[in-house]
Amino acid sequence: MTEASHLSSLHVLTVLFYQRLYKEKLLSQEELTLVFPDLRELLKIHGSLSGKMKDLQEKGPLIEEIGDHLLSQEIESCP
């Protein structure tokens, strides 16, 4: 699974499940938080990472320094 497809899956999860359960009031906010912990944060983190990877791919098809970018993403996402 690529980062882009993972991000797409997170969006589908948000739209098809989280938002529908919220709008239809099938689960309380507390229950939604238990079922989908940190969903918004995951979207933010993976959206940022996907954007950085797209920027790197524009420089060339081979990304040699991905470790540094993953590490910086890990550091940025820490509380």
C-alpha positions as CSV (number, residue, x, y, z in Angstrom):
1,M,0.0,0.0,0.0
2,T,1.4,3.4,-0.9
3,E,1.1,6.5,1.3
4,A,-1.4,8.0,-1.2
5,S,-3.6,4.9,-1.0
6,H,-3.4,4.8,2.8
7,L,-4.4,8.5,2.9
8,S,-7.3,7.7,0.6
9,S,-8.4,4.8,2.9
10,L,-8.4,7.2,5.8
11,H,-10.6,9.6,3.9
12,V,-13.0,6.8,3.0
13,L,-13.1,5.8,6.6
14,T,-13.9,9.3,7.6
15,V,-16.6,10.0,5.1
16,L,-18.3,6.6,4.9
17,F,-18.1,5.6,8.6
18,Y,-17.2,8.4,11.0
19,Q,-19.3,11.1,9.5
20,R,-22.3,8.9,8.8
21,L,-22.2,7.5,12.4
22,Y,-22.0,11.1,13.7
23,K,-24.7,12.6,11.5
24,E,-27.1,9.7,12.1
25,K,-26.3,9.9,15.9
26,L,-25.7,6.1,15.9
27,L,-22.8,6.6,18.3
28,S,-22.1,9.3,20.8
29,Q,-19.0,11.5,20.5
30,E,-17.4,9.5,23.2
31,E,-18.0,6.2,21.4
32,L,-16.8,7.6,18.1
33,T,-13.6,8.7,19.9
34,L,-13.1,5.2,21.2
35,V,-13.8,3.5,17.8
36,F,-11.8,6.1,15.8
37,P,-9.0,7.3,18.1
38,D,-6.9,10.1,16.6
39,L,-8.5,9.9,13.2
40,R,-8.1,13.7,12.5
41,E,-4.5,13.5,13.7
42,L,-3.8,10.6,11.4
43,L,-5.3,12.4,8.5
44,K,-3.1,15.4,9.2
45,I,0.1,13.4,9.7
46,H,-0.4,11.2,6.6
47,G,-1.6,14.2,4.5
48,S,1.6,16.0,5.4
49,L,3.8,13.0,4.7
50,S,2.0,12.3,1.4
51,G,2.6,15.9,0.3
52,K,6.3,15.7,1.2
53,M,6.7,12.5,-0.7
54,K,5.0,14.0,-3.8
55,D,7.4,16.9,-3.6
56,L,10.4,14.6,-3.5
57,Q,9.1,12.5,-6.4
58,E,8.9,15.7,-8.5
59,K,12.7,16.0,-8.0
60,G,13.2,12.5,-9.5
61,P,11.7,9.0,-9.5
62,L,14.2,7.7,-6.9
63,I,13.9,9.1,-3.4
64,E,17.2,8.5,-1.7
65,E,16.7,10.4,1.5
66,I,13.3,9.1,2.7
67,G,14.6,8.1,6.1
68,D,15.3,11.7,7.1
69,H,11.8,12.8,6.0
70,L,10.2,9.9,7.9
71,L,12.2,10.8,11.0
72,S,11.3,14.5,10.7
73,Q,7.6,13.5,10.3
74,E,7.9,11.4,13.5
75,I,9.4,14.3,15.4
76,E,6.8,16.7,14.2
77,S,3.9,14.5,15.2
78,C,5.1,14.0,18.8
79,P,3.2,15.9,21.4
